[in-house]
Structure formats: structure tokens, C-alpha cells
Amino acid sequence: MSSTEPADHGRISTAVVEALANANDVDPLELDPLYEAVDPDALDSLFSTTDGSSRTHHGKVQFTTNGYEVEVTSTGRVHLTPENCVEAVS
């Protein structure tokens, strides 16, 4: 499992790509495109405000891409769990 601190650059989608690249030890361009798993623009706007100030919404988004379950929280934290470590819940 891997976790990154909230993104300072404002784009959560960029933080996700960087975290995935670091976890896979590859260049970000070698990853499957993020848009195949989630809409990057929607992800960026989900927890942001219209004026770019601190986030006001609460919650999290989870999706799977590039061999990881990705969890993004309203604080901007990106948490990666390898797919083979995710338990199925029935």
C-alpha cells in the first residue's frame, strides 16, 4: 500500500498519475491513460472550489487502474492498494 500527501499543485489527477508512476517505478507516460478509468477533469473538480481555495466537500472516490485500487480523499490524499491485496466483499 502507498499513500501520498495532499497535492500542492491543485490537480488531484496529476497527483494520482505521479503516485501510480512512483508505485510502478515507471515514467508517467508509460501508464495506461487515467481517462480510461476515471474522467480526470471531473476528478479535479470534485473536491475543488470555484476560486481555487481550500476544498470544501468531504468524501472519497475509488477506482481501479494500472494494477491498483486508487482512493482519492477530499483532502487530496491519494492512497494506492495493489489489486491483488484488495479483498472482495460480497
Wavefront OBJ file of the C-alpha trace (Angstrom):
o trace
v 0.000 0.000 0.000
v 1.118 3.516 -0.750
v -0.171 6.925 0.183
v 0.782 10.427 -0.822
v 0.188 13.663 0.984
v -2.324 16.154 -0.381
v -1.322 17.613 -3.713
v 0.100 21.153 -3.604
v -0.274 21.682 -7.344
v -4.071 21.671 -7.213
v -4.733 18.902 -9.717
v -5.670 15.686 -7.990
v -5.475 13.862 -11.319
v -1.796 14.826 -11.609
v -1.153 13.568 -8.073
v -2.801 10.238 -8.984
v -0.645 9.813 -12.098
v 2.518 10.703 -10.169
v 1.644 8.251 -7.369
v 0.956 5.462 -9.873
v 4.202 6.161 -11.743
v 6.180 6.090 -8.489
v 4.483 2.888 -7.325
v 5.199 1.170 -10.653
v 8.670 2.746 -10.971
v 7.904 3.960 -14.493
v 7.617 7.220 -16.363
v 4.045 8.589 -16.169
v 3.788 8.299 -19.962
v 4.184 4.515 -19.666
v 0.954 4.169 -17.654
v -2.467 3.418 -19.078
v -4.216 6.776 -19.553
v -6.094 7.889 -16.447
v -9.166 8.730 -18.550
v -9.658 5.009 -19.196
v -10.580 4.614 -15.507
v -11.981 7.996 -14.493
v -12.644 11.419 -16.014
v -9.600 13.471 -14.880
v -11.435 16.801 -15.172
v -14.321 15.508 -13.071
v -11.874 14.139 -10.508
v -10.092 17.511 -10.314
v -13.308 19.462 -9.904
v -14.983 17.063 -7.481
v -13.314 18.397 -4.345
v -12.161 21.825 -5.531
v -13.852 25.178 -5.152
v -14.560 27.556 -7.995
v -11.987 30.083 -6.755
v -9.179 27.550 -6.252
v -9.176 27.972 -2.466
v -9.252 25.113 0.008
v -11.528 22.181 -0.660
v -14.958 22.332 0.907
v -16.534 18.987 0.046
v -15.987 15.800 2.012
v -15.759 12.245 0.797
v -13.664 9.982 -1.346
v -13.543 8.419 -4.786
v -12.296 4.910 -5.502
v -11.417 3.363 -8.841
v -9.049 0.760 -10.258
v -6.295 1.445 -12.783
v -2.770 0.301 -13.621
v -2.934 -2.605 -11.181
v -4.025 -0.553 -8.174
v -7.192 0.378 -6.368
v -6.911 4.148 -6.084
v -8.627 6.074 -3.311
v -8.664 9.862 -3.506
v -9.966 11.781 -0.496
v -11.345 15.281 -0.228
v -8.084 16.329 1.459
v -6.211 15.493 -1.743
v -4.583 12.370 -0.314
v -4.013 9.579 -2.848
v -3.910 6.048 -1.439
v -2.899 3.083 -3.622
v -3.586 -0.566 -2.835
v -2.333 -3.271 -5.228
v -5.295 -5.030 -6.823
v -4.050 -8.412 -5.613
v -4.332 -7.132 -1.998
v -7.939 -5.924 -2.302
v -10.434 -8.223 -0.656
v -13.691 -8.963 -2.401
v -16.734 -8.094 -0.326
v -19.962 -9.901 -1.019
l 1 2 3 4 5 6 7 8 9 10 11 12 13 14 15 16 17 18 19 20 21 22 23 24 25 26 27 28 29 30 31 32 33 34 35 36 37 38 39 40 41 42 43 44 45 46 47 48 49 50 51 52 53 54 55 56 57 58 59 60 61 62 63 64 65 66 67 68 69 70 71 72 73 74 75 76 77 78 79 80 81 82 83 84 85 86 87 88 89 90
